[in-house]
C-alpha cells in the first residue's frame, strides 16, 4: 500500500483506504479483494463504500467516531465526545464516592483497617481503569492523527 501512496486505517474488522486518485484506489481495492479472497473473507455489501474525495462537495462519512470529508479527518463526532465525557465523569464519580466512604470509615470505625484496605484496593482498581481508558483514547486518536 505504501508503494501506491495509500493511507490505510484499521480497527478490528473496520477499515478504510484513502487514495489521492481513482486509479490508486482501484489498485488498492483490487489488492484488498485478493487478500480477502485468499483468507476466504468477503466484504459486507451494506458496509462497503467507494468514494472520490477530490470533489470538495463530496459527502462526508463516519469511521469509528471520526467524521471524514474530502480533506481527510474533519472532526470527532459530537456523540463520540459526549460518550467519552460521560465515561470519564462516571469514573471520577466512583473515585469521589470511594473518598466519601473512606472518610466515613475513618469517622465511624477506629479499627476498620481491613475494610479500609479493601476500599483502597477498589479505589486503586478504579484509578487504573481510568488511566487505561484515557491511554486507550489517547493512543487511538494519536494513531489517527499520525496516519492522516
Secondary structure, 3 states (H helix, E strand, C coil): CCCCCCEEEEECCEEEEECCCHHHHHHHHHHHHHHHHHCCCCCCCCCCCCCCCCCCCCCCEEECCEEEECCEEEEECHHHHHHHHHHHHHHHHHHHHHHHHHHHHHHHCCCCHHHHHHHHHHHHHHHHHHHHHHHHHHHHHHHHHHHC
